[in-house]
Amino acid sequence: MLESLLQLVFIAKYADPIFFISVVLLDIAFLPTLLGKHKPALHTSILFAIILTVLTVTVYSIGLQWSAIGQGVGALMWSITIFQKRLKI
């Protein structure tokens, strides 16, 4: 029982930095798509923007502020991709 409790404390303590680093790496990996000429399908961009926005609000509401920042940047990047696709940039 004590071991399970210690594992939960460890996970809770490091969840925000682990999620933040993961999301920032995903955001960096998305940069070539954002800056390049080839864009994902419009429906894909819309779906990702919506999902990341919902995740941003969710992780912020449970106190993971850094993760929310990373998710919010991702949502913004996908939203920019939507406008790029619509404007054929």
N, CA, C and O of each residue as an XYZ file, in Angstrom:
356
protein
N       0.825     -1.193      0.000
C       0.000      0.000      0.000
C       0.873      1.263      0.000
O       0.630      2.196     -0.764
N       1.880      1.275      0.857
C       2.769      2.429      0.934
C       3.512      2.620     -0.386
O       3.723      3.748     -0.833
N       3.905      1.510     -1.001
C       4.604      1.590     -2.288
C       3.705      2.202     -3.360
O       4.168      3.011     -4.164
N       2.446      1.830     -3.380
C       1.499      2.395     -4.347
C       1.314      3.889     -4.122
O       1.242      4.663     -5.077
N       1.238      4.286     -2.873
C       1.090      5.703     -2.546
C       2.325      6.490     -2.976
O       2.201      7.590     -3.515
N       3.499      5.944     -2.745
C       4.730      6.611     -3.164
C       4.805      6.735     -4.685
O       5.278      7.750     -5.197
N       4.348      5.726     -5.406
C       4.329      5.790     -6.867
C       3.393      6.900     -7.336
O       3.737      7.632     -8.265
N       2.235      7.045     -6.728
C       1.292      8.099     -7.096
C       1.873      9.479     -6.835
O       1.693     10.390     -7.643
N       2.569      9.644     -5.711
C       3.196     10.926     -5.395
C       4.269     11.237     -6.423
O       4.367     12.373     -6.886
N       5.075     10.250     -6.790
C       6.122     10.444     -7.802
C       5.512     10.857     -9.132
O       5.990     11.795     -9.770
N       4.471     10.172     -9.550
C       3.814     10.482    -10.822
C       3.223     11.886    -10.783
O       3.390     12.655    -11.730
N       2.534     12.228     -9.696
C       1.916     13.547     -9.590
C       2.971     14.655     -9.588
O       2.755     15.716    -10.175
N       4.099     14.420     -8.939
C       5.134     15.439     -8.832
C       5.780     15.723    -10.187
O       6.114     16.869    -10.487
N       5.955     14.703    -10.992
C       6.681     14.857    -12.248
C       5.789     14.860    -13.487
O       6.299     14.937    -14.605
N       4.489     14.779    -13.316
C       3.588     14.732    -14.470
C       3.684     15.996    -15.318
O       3.788     15.907    -16.541
N       3.650     17.158    -14.696
C       3.660     18.408    -15.460
C       4.942     18.567    -16.275
O       4.852     18.848    -17.470
N       6.137     18.402    -15.686
C       7.337     18.544    -16.520
C       7.440     17.482    -17.610
O       7.895     17.773    -18.717
N       7.021     16.258    -17.307
C       7.091     15.201    -18.320
C       6.155     15.512    -19.476
O       6.549     15.398    -20.636
N       4.917     15.904    -19.177
C       3.966     16.265    -20.234
C       4.452     17.482    -21.010
O       4.352     17.525    -22.236
N       4.981     18.474    -20.289
C       5.447     19.695    -20.951
C       6.573     19.396    -21.937
O       6.535     19.844    -23.083
N       7.566     18.646    -21.493
C       8.681     18.306    -22.382
C       8.183     17.515    -23.591
O       8.620     17.761    -24.715
N       7.284     16.580    -23.366
C       6.733     15.778    -24.466
C       6.006     16.644    -25.482
O       6.196     16.490    -26.688
N       5.183     17.545    -24.997
C       4.400     18.401    -25.893
C       5.299     19.380    -26.639
O       5.076     19.638    -27.822
N       6.305     19.926    -25.975
C       7.229     20.836    -26.644
C       7.979     20.105    -27.759
O       8.191     20.666    -28.834
N       8.376     18.875    -27.512
C       9.038     18.096    -28.562
C       8.096     17.849    -29.745
O       8.520     17.907    -30.900
N       6.832     17.578    -29.458
C       5.854     17.427    -30.544
C       5.659     18.742    -31.300
O       5.532     18.745    -32.524
N       5.636     19.844    -30.575
C       5.504     21.155    -31.225
C       6.701     21.432    -32.138
O       6.540     21.929    -33.253
N       7.887     21.109    -31.659
C       9.096     21.299    -32.474
C       9.041     20.408    -33.713
O       9.400     20.840    -34.808
N       8.595     19.172    -33.541
C       8.489     18.250    -34.674
C       7.485     18.739    -35.711
O       7.593     18.397    -36.889
N       6.521     19.529    -35.287
C       5.486     20.039    -36.199
C       5.942     21.276    -36.978
O       5.315     21.645    -37.971
N       7.019     21.911    -36.539
C       7.489     23.139    -37.192
C       7.728     22.989    -38.700
O       7.325     23.879    -39.450
N       8.361     21.911    -39.186
C       8.539     21.799    -40.642
C       7.221     21.810    -41.415
O       7.156     22.347    -42.521
N       6.182     21.225    -40.844
C       4.868     21.245    -41.491
C       4.303     22.655    -41.482
O       3.738     23.113    -42.475
N       4.457     23.335    -40.368
C       3.939     24.694    -40.255
C       4.641     25.638    -41.222
O       4.007     26.516    -41.808
N       5.937     25.460    -41.386
C       6.726     26.364    -42.223
C       6.824     25.911    -43.680
O       7.162     26.710    -44.554
N       6.532     24.644    -43.946
C       6.658     24.112    -45.300
C       5.442     24.387    -46.169
O       4.452     24.963    -45.718
N       5.535     23.964    -47.419
C       4.441     24.183    -48.371
C       3.380     23.098    -48.310
O       2.222     23.355    -48.641
N       3.743     21.903    -47.899
C       2.795     20.789    -47.858
C       2.073     20.793    -46.512
O       2.703     20.713    -45.458
N       0.755     20.888    -46.561
C      -0.056     20.963    -45.346
C      -0.938     19.721    -45.241
O      -1.305     19.130    -46.256
N      -1.278     19.328    -44.021
C      -2.209     18.220    -43.838
C      -3.600     18.605    -44.359
O      -3.876     19.774    -44.624
N      -4.445     17.619    -44.495
C      -5.820     17.872    -44.919
C      -6.499     18.836    -43.940
O      -6.198     18.841    -42.746
N      -7.409     19.640    -44.462
C      -8.091     20.645    -43.647
C      -8.812     20.007    -42.459
O      -8.740     20.521    -41.343
N      -9.498     18.901    -42.691
C     -10.228     18.244    -41.602
C      -9.282     17.738    -40.510
O      -9.623     17.761    -39.328
N      -8.109     17.286    -40.907
C      -7.109     16.838    -39.931
C      -6.668     18.003    -39.057
O      -6.581     17.874    -37.836
N      -6.390     19.138    -39.684
C      -5.949     20.315    -38.937
C      -7.028     20.799    -37.978
O      -6.735     21.156    -36.837
N      -8.262     20.812    -38.435
C      -9.377     21.252    -37.581
C      -9.523     20.327    -36.381
O      -9.671     20.782    -35.246
N      -9.481     19.019    -36.646
C      -9.638     18.047    -35.560
C      -8.516     18.187    -34.528
O      -8.784     18.199    -33.326
N      -7.269     18.294    -34.983
C      -6.151     18.446    -34.057
C      -6.254     19.747    -33.262
O      -5.981     19.756    -32.061
N      -6.641     20.832    -33.905
C      -6.774     22.115    -33.202
C      -7.837     22.025    -32.105
O      -7.636     22.524    -30.997
N      -8.954     21.397    -32.414
C     -10.034     21.263    -31.426
C      -9.594     20.375    -30.263
O      -9.781     20.728    -29.099
N      -9.010     19.224    -30.585
C      -8.592     18.290    -29.531
C      -7.535     18.929    -28.633
O      -7.610     18.809    -27.410
N      -6.555     19.603    -29.226
C      -5.515     20.229    -28.405
C      -6.063     21.378    -27.563
O      -5.571     21.627    -26.462
N      -7.066     22.072    -28.066
C      -7.696     23.132    -27.269
C      -8.413     22.539    -26.064
O      -8.307     23.064    -24.956
N      -9.135     21.455    -26.275
C      -9.824     20.776    -25.169
C      -8.803     20.254    -24.156
O      -9.000     20.391    -22.948
N      -7.719     19.658    -24.645
C      -6.676     19.165    -23.743
C      -6.007     20.300    -22.975
O      -5.652     20.140    -21.807
N      -5.836     21.446    -23.632
C      -5.245     22.608    -22.951
C      -6.083     23.003    -21.743
O      -5.558     23.190    -20.645
N      -7.381     23.129    -21.954
C      -8.285     23.514    -20.859
C      -8.296     22.432    -19.772
O      -8.303     22.737    -18.580
N      -8.297     21.185    -20.197
C      -8.357     20.073    -19.238
C      -7.127     20.019    -18.359
O      -7.248     19.947    -17.136
N      -5.931     20.053    -18.959
C      -4.722     19.952    -18.136
C      -4.534     21.193    -17.273
O      -3.994     21.104    -16.170
N      -4.974     22.348    -17.763
C      -4.902     23.556    -16.933
C      -5.827     23.425    -15.721
O      -5.475     23.835    -14.615
N      -7.010     22.850    -15.940
C      -7.983     22.743    -14.852
C      -7.535     21.788    -13.751
O      -8.026     21.874    -12.625
N      -6.605     20.876    -14.059
C      -6.106     19.981    -13.012
C      -4.748     20.435    -12.476
O      -4.071     19.694    -11.765
N      -4.359     21.668    -12.829
C      -3.176     22.267    -12.235
C      -1.869     22.030    -12.970
O      -0.801     22.280    -12.412
N      -1.923     21.560    -14.195
C      -0.697     21.325    -14.962
C      -0.478     22.508    -15.905
O      -0.709     22.411    -17.110
N      -0.026     23.631    -15.329
C       0.086     24.875    -16.083
C       1.096     24.782    -17.221
O       0.809     25.241    -18.327
N       2.260     24.205    -16.983
C       3.265     24.113    -18.039
C       2.777     23.233    -19.187
O       3.001     23.539    -20.358
N       2.122     22.159    -18.841
C       1.555     21.288    -19.881
C       0.506     22.039    -20.689
O       0.421     21.881    -21.907
N      -0.283     22.848    -20.015
C      -1.308     23.637    -20.702
C      -0.670     24.619    -21.680
O      -1.190     24.828    -22.776
N       0.442     25.216    -21.297
C       1.140     26.139    -22.200
C       1.606     25.399    -23.444
O       1.405     25.869    -24.564
N       2.224     24.246    -23.251
C       2.685     23.453    -24.383
C       1.555     23.010    -25.289
O       1.675     23.064    -26.513
N       0.446     22.567    -24.688
C      -0.725     22.148    -25.463
C      -1.314     23.344    -26.201
O      -1.727     23.228    -27.355
N      -1.351     24.492    -25.532
C      -1.901     25.694    -26.167
C      -1.088     26.130    -27.376
O      -1.647     26.558    -28.386
N       0.231     26.020    -27.272
C       1.089     26.345    -28.420
C       0.790     25.399    -29.574
O       0.708     25.824    -30.726
N       0.630     24.124    -29.265
C       0.282     23.149    -30.303
C      -1.049     23.463    -30.955
O      -1.180     23.385    -32.176
N      -2.043     23.822    -30.142
C      -3.359     24.179    -30.686
C      -3.246     25.406    -31.592
O      -3.879     25.466    -32.646
N      -2.446     26.371    -31.180
C      -2.235     27.573    -31.995
C      -1.562     27.222    -33.320
O      -1.941     27.737    -34.372
N      -0.562     26.342    -33.262
C       0.138     25.944    -34.482
C      -0.810     25.243    -35.464
O      -0.775     25.513    -36.665
N      -1.645     24.356    -34.956
C      -2.601     23.676    -35.835
C      -3.635     24.660    -36.380
O      -4.080     24.529    -37.520
N      -4.018     25.646    -35.563
C      -4.963     26.668    -36.035
C      -4.343     27.504    -37.153
O      -5.018     27.847    -38.124
N      -3.085     27.825    -37.018
C      -2.381     28.561    -38.084
C      -2.371     27.735    -39.362
O      -2.547     28.268    -40.457
N      -2.163     26.419    -39.213
C      -2.167     25.532    -40.376
C      -3.523     25.555    -41.084
O      -3.586     25.469    -42.310
N      -4.600     25.670    -40.314
C      -5.941     25.753    -40.915
C      -6.017     26.981    -41.820
O      -6.482     26.889    -42.956
N      -5.565     28.118    -41.323
C      -5.618     29.342    -42.126
C      -4.665     29.273    -43.309
O      -4.983     29.778    -44.386
N      -3.510     28.663    -43.127
C      -2.590     28.501    -44.246
C      -3.210     27.645    -45.344
O      -3.077     27.950    -46.529
N      -3.886     26.578    -44.946
C      -4.533     25.694    -45.918
C      -5.664     26.422    -46.624
O      -5.816     26.297    -47.839
N      -6.454     27.175    -45.885
C      -7.582     27.912    -46.467
C      -7.094     28.996    -47.428
O      -7.714     29.242    -48.462
N      -5.971     29.647    -47.077
C      -5.439     30.730    -47.903
C      -4.447     30.221    -48.942
O      -3.915     30.996    -49.736
N      -4.202     28.911    -48.930
C      -3.261     28.256    -49.860
C      -1.856     28.835    -49.752
O      -1.194     29.086    -50.759
N      -1.412     29.042    -48.511
C      -0.057     29.579    -48.254
C       0.928     28.417    -48.215
O       2.124     28.628    -48.014
